[in-house]
Amino acid sequence: MQVLFFLKSLFTVAAATFVPGERVNLVRRGSILRTDGYVIAQTDKGVLVEWPRAGTGFVNSSELTAIV
C-alpha cells in the first residue's frame, strides 16, 4: 500500500501561488488564450485576474503562467 502512495505522490502537482499585481498569461492545451493579465487575488475558487480587454474573471492557477 505504501508503494501506491509513493507512486501517487510522484504525479501530484502543488497548486501555483501568485502575488497580487503579478502579470500572467492564460495557457490551455499549449495555446496562449489571453495575455498581460494582472493578478488581483487568489482564493479557493481560483485566481482572480484582470485582463486588459476581457474584464476580470476567476482562472484555475494551473492554467496561468507568470510573465518574467
Summary of the structure (lengths in Angstrom):
residues: 68
radius of gyration: 14.6
end to end distance: 41.6
largest distance: 50.2
contacts: 150
relative contact order: 0.24
helix: 19%
strand: 49%
